[in-house]
Every structure is written in structure tokens, then in C-alpha cells.
Amino acid sequence: MNIDHDEIMRRVAAIAPVLAQNARASDTARRVAPESIAAMVSAGMFRISQPARVGGYELSLRTLAGAVTELSQSCPSSGWVLMVMGAHHWCMGSFPAAGQDEVFGAGREDLIAGTLSWQGSAVAVDGGYRVEGRWQFGSGVDHCQWVMLGCADPATHAPRVHVVARRDEIEIDDTWHVMGLAGTGSKDVVARGVFVPEHRAIDTRMLFRGESLHAANHATNLYKLSAEAMLSLSVATACLGSAKFALTEFIKRTRERRSILTGAPKAEHGPTQVRMAEAAAEIHSAGLLIDDALAEFERLMVTGARPDLEHRTRVKWQAAYSAELCRRAVDRLFAGSGAHAVYAASPLQAVFRNINVAAQHASIDFDTAAEQYARLRLGVKG
């Protein structure tokens, strides 16, 4: 069967009810329900951005974005874990072929969790690296077979390499007691002198700039894109899904609500209408910004051009601003949802918590992205 964008979105629609049914159980367990992971694996969700040479579909980032956004509307934690692992599977396209073969070879359905920020360290040794440290936010680590970790130089603390370690070689520290996205199971991972062979490592700067020589060993230019830009935009797509869900729930709830004081329908209340309209416009605008960045990725895929600093800065800002628009929209909708929205059973209360956690992700830090973009456009050096 030819697996294309339309087929993936058909599969997304088919598994969405399973994820929705397990969403609350995932939050309670503080990890995505095994049934939801199994549904996503069976539907090939984690193969969307995986290299074709090792059993993946090697589809465009637009397809992964579409899947993450849609599934985040059913279960934000499941959508988030797909976003994170999908990004890691995409990153593997820039690793040496031997590393790709070891992780994905022989048709294995192995999953890669981890943390791409360089919180731990790596020291070069014979044949590879000795990895040490603690990493926070290991989304989906309970379900993986491999862990991708960003590592700094212990002497300079500058980014050095990204490595892929075996899950059974690292420890999980259950620190994930949080306000939102509890179901992602984003626990700490700890490495104590773990050896990682050279073929499961890549220079961080080459990965983040889209400059890996191994990226040329594929049928498409998908892996010549900037990981720095791709990762930021991926987070924004998960935020967009949550915001769309919030708007749908707000409209549904508002159609049923009546003023406690007068009994008048809330849907006929002018300020409520304005609140909904403004939130809808923010969410739509966020989607347009994301779509524009995806179009830029597709242009680079077609031409094979290298992603330069202007591209990376622009995409990161559009991702950060998109996520901020989604957060503002959800905040506005929650504030207009009445006292009943504060109950734990309220979908709007859950999405309010989830998106305010999602928007804290370092890759879409609003202040940093805005400053970098403004300095570039204004020609400020240094």
C-alpha cells in the first residue's frame, strides 16, 4: 500500500476515539495508556518521519504536524508524545547509517524518547562517548527502547553531541508531578558512565543546522532541514491541537449555558461572543503561521537548499508566536467558561492546564525567540 498524507490522516481519524477514551486514564497514571501507544504504533504514527531506508514512511513534516495537531485534540498527552518521538525518529535520519540500522533495522517498531537539550555531558573515548548526567522532560520514556540525549562538553558546557542510548542502560527517576500534560510521563532520565558507540552519535551543531553529511543518504531532502527549527515548530503543532479542542468545547458548552441571574442564554451575551470570536481568530492565525513555516520546509525539501540563520530564526519565532497565540486563546476561553469550568472533570480546565505547561517548552521560549528575530531583522550584531 502507498502510504501518503491522506492515508495517514485517515488512520489518525480511526485511532482518535481510542486516544480520547484513554485520555483521562493517561493523566491519572502519569503516562500514556498502553492501549493508546499500541494504537499509534499499529497505525504507523511513529514511522511518519522515520527514514524509508529503515522502514519509515519518510513523509513531509506537514504530515507529522497534521497528525500531532489532530491527535492532540483527542488526547493532548498522546499528541505530545507522538510529537516528541516523531521528532526523534526524524533526527535519526541525520545519524550514521549504522546507527539507523541498529535502532530501526529488521522492521522493528522501536521507539525513541529522550531530551534534546544538552543537560548532561559526553566525553570522547575509544570508539564513542562516555555519557553522564541527568536530563529532565523525557516524554514517553516508559514506552521506549531507546533514549536520545543532548550532551555538552563537560569543560566548556557548550553543546557537543547528541547520542542514542539503550533504554535499559539508563535510569528513570519519576519526578513528573506537574500541573498539566501529566499523561506524557516526562520523567527524568539518568546516565551513569554509559558508553555510546560513535555510530549512535552526531555533532549537535551539525544536527541543529541541518548540515549532517548522512542526511544526503536518503531519497528525499527531508533530513537536510534544521533540527533547531523543526523541533520548535513541532511543539507549536501540539499547542494548536489543544487550542482547537478548547474552542470546540467552549462553543459546545456556551450553547448550553444560561446566566444564573437572568436565565438568558450565554450564547446571546455580547461579551461572550466577542471572547469566542477573538479566540477563534488567534487560533486560526496560529494555524496560518504554522502552515507558512511548513511551506518553507517544503520549499527547502524540493530545492535541497541549506537552512540558513534567517530561516531558523524566522521559523522559531513563528513557532513561539503561534504557541503564544494558542495559549492566550485558551486563557481567554477558560476565563469566560464560568465557575463550573474549575472542576477536575471539566475539559476546559484540563486544556487550560495542559497548554500552559506546553507553552513553557524551552524551544518556543517567547522572549528569546522574539529577541533573536528582532535583532536579525534590525541588523543588531553580537
Secondary structure per residue as TSV (DSSP state, phi and psi in degrees):
chain	resnum	aa	ss	phi	psi
A	1	M	-	360.0	138.0
A	2	N	-	-79.4	116.1
A	3	I	-	-93.1	110.1
A	4	D	-	-125.4	-173.8
A	5	H	H	-57.5	-46.3
A	6	D	H	-63.2	-38.6
A	7	E	H	-66.6	-40.6
A	8	I	H	-61.8	-43.8
A	9	M	H	-68.5	-29.2
A	10	R	H	-65.1	-42.0
A	11	R	H	-67.4	-37.1
A	12	V	H	-57.7	-47.5
A	13	A	H	-62.1	-33.8
A	14	A	H	-71.3	-36.0
A	15	I	H	-94.5	-11.6
A	16	A	H	-54.3	-42.5
A	17	P	H	-62.1	-33.7
A	18	V	H	-64.4	-44.8
A	19	L	H	-65.8	-40.5
A	20	A	H	-63.1	-40.7
A	21	Q	H	-63.4	-32.2
A	22	N	H	-97.6	2.5
A	23	A	H	-60.1	-48.2
A	24	R	H	-68.6	-38.0
A	25	A	H	-63.8	-36.0
A	26	S	H	-63.7	-43.8
A	27	D	H	-63.6	-41.1
A	28	T	H	-64.7	-42.0
A	29	A	H	-78.6	-12.9
A	30	R	T	59.8	38.9
A	31	R	S	-167.7	148.5
A	32	V	-	-61.4	134.9
A	33	A	-	-56.7	137.5
A	34	P	H	-54.5	-34.4
A	35	E	H	-64.2	-34.9
A	36	S	H	-72.0	-42.2
A	37	I	H	-60.6	-45.0
A	38	A	H	-61.3	-39.7
A	39	A	H	-64.0	-42.6
A	40	M	H	-68.3	-39.4
A	41	V	H	-63.4	-47.7
A	42	S	H	-60.6	-35.4
A	43	A	T	-82.2	-1.3
A	44	G	T	76.6	21.3
A	45	M	G	-62.0	-36.3
A	46	F	G	-81.8	-5.8
A	47	R	G	-93.6	-6.5
A	48	I	T	-52.9	-49.4
A	49	S	T	-104.2	4.9
A	50	Q	S	-74.4	141.9
A	51	P	-	-57.9	139.1
A	52	A	G	-64.6	-29.9
A	53	R	G	-65.4	-16.2
A	54	V	G	-125.9	39.0
A	55	G	T	89.3	4.1
A	56	G	-	-87.9	177.7
A	57	Y	-	-94.7	-19.4
A	58	E	-	49.6	47.6
A	59	L	-	-89.7	166.3
A	60	S	-	-67.6	162.0
A	61	L	H	-65.3	-21.2
A	62	R	H	-62.8	-36.1
A	63	T	H	-69.9	-44.6
A	64	L	H	-62.3	-42.0
A	65	A	H	-60.9	-43.1
A	66	G	H	-62.4	-42.4
A	67	A	H	-65.6	-44.5
A	68	V	H	-63.5	-45.7
A	69	T	H	-61.7	-46.7
A	70	E	H	-66.5	-45.1
A	71	L	H	-73.5	-24.8
A	72	S	H	-67.3	-23.0
A	73	Q	H	-73.8	-24.9
A	74	S	H	-89.0	-43.0
A	75	C	-	-152.2	103.3
A	76	P	H	-55.9	-36.7
A	77	S	H	-68.8	-40.4
A	78	S	H	-65.7	-43.4
A	79	G	H	-60.7	-39.3
A	80	W	H	-64.8	-44.9
A	81	V	H	-65.7	-38.5
A	82	L	H	-62.3	-42.2
A	83	M	H	-59.6	-47.6
A	84	V	H	-67.1	-52.0
A	85	M	H	-67.3	-37.2
A	86	G	H	-59.7	-38.9
A	87	A	H	-65.2	-40.2
A	88	H	H	-66.6	-40.9
A	89	H	H	-64.3	-35.1
A	90	W	H	-66.6	-43.8
A	91	C	H	-56.7	-32.8
A	92	M	G	-60.6	-21.7
A	93	G	G	-65.2	-15.8
A	94	S	G	-98.2	-6.4
A	95	F	S	-81.5	162.7
A	96	P	-	-55.8	149.2
A	97	A	H	-57.2	-37.5
A	98	A	H	-63.2	-34.5
A	99	G	H	-68.7	-42.5
A	100	Q	H	-60.4	-43.1
A	101	D	H	-64.4	-40.7
A	102	E	H	-66.3	-38.5
A	103	V	H	-79.5	-44.2
A	104	F	H	-112.8	-4.3
A	105	G	G	-61.9	164.3
A	106	A	G	60.7	27.4
A	107	G	G	71.5	18.1
A	108	R	-	-66.8	148.6
A	109	E	-	-99.8	34.9
A	110	D	-	-64.8	148.0
A	111	L	-	-117.1	147.0
A	112	I	E	-116.7	114.7
A	113	A	E	-97.6	-160.0
A	114	G	E	126.4	-168.0
A	115	T	E	-142.5	124.7
A	116	L	E	-88.6	-13.6
A	117	S	E	-73.6	145.0
A	118	W	E	-85.7	78.6
A	119	Q	E	-90.9	-28.3
A	120	G	E	-102.2	-166.6
A	121	S	E	-134.1	159.8
A	122	A	E	-137.5	134.8
A	123	V	E	-117.8	131.2
A	124	A	E	-68.0	130.8
A	125	V	E	-133.3	176.9
A	126	D	T	-56.0	118.4
A	127	G	T	82.4	3.4
A	128	G	E	167.4	-136.6
A	129	Y	E	-139.4	147.6
A	130	R	E	-101.9	118.8
A	131	V	E	-107.9	135.7
A	132	E	E	-142.5	144.0
A	133	G	E	135.9	-171.9
A	134	R	E	-126.9	135.9
A	135	W	E	-123.4	134.1
A	136	Q	E	-92.2	164.5
A	137	F	E	65.6	48.4
A	138	G	E	-85.1	68.4
A	139	S	T	-54.1	129.9
A	140	G	T	75.5	13.5
A	141	V	G	-64.8	-23.2
A	142	D	G	-67.8	-17.5
A	143	H	G	-111.5	2.4
A	144	C	-	-97.8	166.9
A	145	Q	S	-111.9	-14.7
A	146	W	E	-137.2	156.8
A	147	V	E	-133.1	122.6
A	148	M	E	-94.6	130.0
A	149	L	E	-133.4	133.2
A	150	G	E	-82.1	136.1
A	151	C	E	-128.7	138.6
A	152	A	E	-98.9	163.8
A	153	D	-	-74.5	122.5
A	154	P	T	-63.3	-22.3
A	155	A	T	-82.3	-42.4
A	156	T	T	-105.0	-16.3
A	157	H	-	66.5	10.3
A	158	A	-	-79.9	152.7
A	159	P	E	-59.5	137.7
A	160	R	E	-121.6	-68.1
A	161	V	E	-140.1	157.9
A	162	H	E	-109.2	133.7
A	163	V	E	-125.8	159.9
A	164	V	E	-120.6	115.4
A	165	A	E	-106.5	155.7
A	166	R	E	-69.6	139.3
A	167	R	G	-57.4	-37.5
A	168	D	G	-76.3	-2.2
A	169	E	G	-98.3	-5.9
A	170	I	S	-118.5	161.6
A	171	E	E	-103.8	148.4
A	172	I	E	-108.1	126.1
A	173	D	E	-110.1	114.8
A	174	D	-	-76.6	86.8
A	175	T	-	-103.3	2.3
A	176	W	-	-84.0	73.4
A	177	H	-	-117.6	99.7
A	178	V	-	-137.0	172.6
A	179	M	S	-74.4	-39.7
A	180	G	S	-147.6	172.4
A	181	L	-	51.5	36.0
A	182	A	G	-60.0	-34.0
A	183	G	G	-70.0	-8.8
A	184	T	G	-73.0	-18.5
A	185	G	-	58.4	41.3
A	186	S	-	-81.3	68.3
A	187	K	E	-82.3	165.5
A	188	D	E	-72.2	147.5
A	189	V	E	-122.2	144.7
A	190	V	E	-127.9	131.7
A	191	A	E	-116.8	131.3
A	192	R	E	-121.0	89.4
A	193	G	E	64.3	39.5
A	194	V	E	-78.8	130.4
A	195	F	E	-87.0	129.2
A	196	V	E	-121.8	121.0
A	197	P	E	-65.8	156.8
A	198	E	G	-59.3	-30.6
A	199	H	G	-75.9	-6.2
A	200	R	G	-111.5	35.8
A	201	A	E	-143.9	152.8
A	202	I	E	-148.3	144.0
A	203	D	E	-59.4	128.7
A	204	T	H	-59.9	-44.7
A	205	R	H	-63.6	-38.4
A	206	M	H	-64.8	-41.0
A	207	L	H	-65.4	-47.8
A	208	F	H	-70.6	-27.2
A	209	R	H	-93.7	-4.6
A	210	G	T	73.6	37.3
A	211	E	-	-114.9	14.2
A	212	S	-	-67.9	133.1
A	213	L	G	-66.4	-27.9
A	214	H	G	-70.8	-18.4
A	215	A	G	-66.8	-18.2
A	216	A	G	-80.6	-9.7
A	217	N	S	-89.9	38.5
A	218	H	S	-135.6	163.3
A	219	A	S	-71.8	-20.2
A	220	T	S	-121.8	174.1
A	221	N	S	-94.9	17.7
A	222	L	G	-55.9	-37.1
A	223	Y	G	-93.6	7.7
A	224	K	G	-90.8	0.9
A	225	L	S	-79.3	164.4
A	226	S	-	-79.7	123.2
A	227	A	H	-64.8	-35.0
A	228	E	H	-58.1	-47.0
A	229	A	H	-73.1	-42.4
A	230	M	H	-60.6	-44.1
A	231	L	H	-64.4	-40.9
A	232	S	H	-63.1	-46.5
A	233	L	H	-66.1	-33.8
A	234	S	H	-60.0	-42.7
A	235	V	H	-61.8	-41.1
A	236	A	H	-62.3	-34.1
A	237	T	H	-66.6	-34.1
A	238	A	H	-68.8	-40.3
A	239	C	H	-61.6	-39.4
A	240	L	H	-61.7	-40.7
A	241	G	H	-62.0	-43.7
A	242	S	H	-63.8	-41.2
A	243	A	H	-65.9	-40.0
A	244	K	H	-62.7	-40.5
A	245	F	H	-61.8	-43.0
A	246	A	H	-61.4	-42.3
A	247	L	H	-64.0	-43.0
A	248	T	H	-60.9	-44.9
A	249	E	H	-66.7	-38.8
A	250	F	H	-63.4	-44.8
A	251	I	H	-62.7	-45.2
A	252	K	H	-61.3	-44.9
A	253	R	H	-67.8	-41.2
A	254	T	H	-66.7	-33.7
A	255	R	H	-63.4	-24.0
A	256	E	H	-98.6	-19.6
A	257	R	-	-77.2	150.3
A	258	R	B	-133.4	150.0
A	259	S	-	-63.5	132.1
A	260	I	T	-66.1	-33.9
A	261	L	T	-78.0	-41.7
A	262	T	T	-113.0	-18.6
A	263	G	-	79.9	1.0
A	264	A	-	-71.1	144.6
A	265	P	B	-60.8	132.9
A	266	K	G	-64.2	-29.2
A	267	A	G	-64.2	-19.3
A	268	E	G	-95.0	2.9
A	269	H	-	-83.9	117.4
A	270	G	H	-52.7	-52.6
A	271	P	H	-59.5	-34.3
A	272	T	H	-65.8	-40.1
A	273	Q	H	-62.9	-43.8
A	274	V	H	-63.6	-41.7
A	275	R	H	-60.0	-45.9
A	276	M	H	-65.5	-43.4
A	277	A	H	-62.8	-42.3
A	278	E	H	-67.0	-41.7
A	279	A	H	-63.2	-41.1
A	280	A	H	-62.0	-40.1
A	281	A	H	-66.6	-39.2
A	282	E	H	-63.7	-43.7
A	283	I	H	-66.4	-41.7
A	284	H	H	-63.6	-41.6
A	285	S	H	-63.9	-39.9
A	286	A	H	-60.8	-42.0
A	287	G	H	-63.3	-38.4
A	288	L	H	-66.3	-40.4
A	289	L	H	-63.7	-41.2
A	290	I	H	-65.5	-44.4
A	291	D	H	-60.9	-38.8
A	292	D	H	-64.4	-41.6
A	293	A	H	-67.1	-38.9
A	294	L	H	-63.5	-37.6
A	295	A	H	-63.0	-36.3
A	296	E	H	-66.1	-41.5
A	297	F	H	-59.4	-43.5
A	298	E	H	-65.4	-35.5
A	299	R	H	-61.9	-44.6
A	300	L	H	-66.4	-35.5
A	301	M	H	-63.8	-41.6
A	302	V	H	-69.2	-43.6
A	303	T	H	-85.3	-24.7
A	304	G	-	76.8	10.7
A	305	A	-	-68.3	151.0
A	306	R	-	-78.2	138.1
A	307	P	-	-72.9	117.3
A	308	D	-	-92.3	-177.4
A	309	L	H	-61.4	-39.9
A	310	E	H	-61.7	-43.1
A	311	H	H	-61.5	-49.7
A	312	R	H	-62.1	-41.9
A	313	T	H	-68.0	-42.3
A	314	R	H	-63.3	-47.2
A	315	V	H	-65.2	-41.1
A	316	K	H	-63.0	-38.5
A	317	W	H	-69.2	-42.8
A	318	Q	H	-63.7	-35.7
A	319	A	H	-66.2	-46.3
A	320	A	H	-63.8	-41.3
A	321	Y	H	-71.2	-36.4
A	322	S	H	-60.3	-46.8
A	323	A	H	-62.8	-38.8
A	324	E	H	-66.8	-39.8
A	325	L	H	-60.8	-42.1
A	326	C	H	-64.5	-42.5
A	327	R	H	-63.2	-45.0
A	328	R	H	-61.3	-41.4
A	329	A	H	-62.4	-45.4
A	330	V	H	-66.6	-40.6
A	331	D	H	-58.1	-44.0
A	332	R	H	-65.5	-42.4
A	333	L	H	-67.0	-41.1
A	334	F	H	-63.6	-42.2
A	335	A	H	-63.2	-25.9
A	336	G	T	-98.9	14.7
A	337	S	S	-97.3	-0.8
A	338	G	-	83.9	170.5
A	339	A	G	-64.2	-29.6
A	340	H	G	-67.3	-16.7
A	341	A	G	-70.4	-14.1
A	342	V	G	-80.4	-12.9
A	343	Y	S	-69.0	148.2
A	344	A	T	-59.2	-29.5
A	345	A	T	-77.3	-9.3
A	346	S	-	-75.1	125.4
A	347	P	H	-60.7	-33.3
A	348	L	H	-70.8	-33.5
A	349	Q	H	-65.0	-41.7
A	350	A	H	-65.3	-44.6
A	351	V	H	-70.3	-31.5
A	352	F	H	-60.3	-46.4
A	353	R	H	-66.2	-44.2
A	354	N	H	-62.4	-46.2
A	355	I	H	-73.6	-28.3
A	356	N	H	-73.0	-22.7
A	357	V	H	-79.2	-45.4
A	358	A	H	-58.4	-40.2
A	359	A	T	-70.4	-8.3
A	360	Q	T	-83.7	-4.9
A	361	H	-	-58.7	135.9
A	362	A	G	-61.5	-30.0
A	363	S	G	-72.2	-14.8
A	364	I	G	-120.8	31.2
A	365	D	-	-58.4	116.5
A	366	F	H	-62.5	-49.2
A	367	D	H	-63.0	-45.7
A	368	T	H	-65.4	-46.3
A	369	A	H	-62.9	-40.4
A	370	A	H	-64.3	-44.4
A	371	E	H	-63.4	-44.8
A	372	Q	H	-62.5	-42.7
A	373	Y	H	-65.3	-45.4
A	374	A	H	-64.8	-41.7
A	375	R	H	-62.9	-39.6
A	376	L	H	-64.7	-46.6
A	377	R	H	-68.7	-30.9
A	378	L	H	-89.6	-5.3
A	379	G	T	73.8	26.5
A	380	V	-	-81.1	122.9
A	381	K	-	-89.7	157.0
A	382	G	-	85.7	360.0
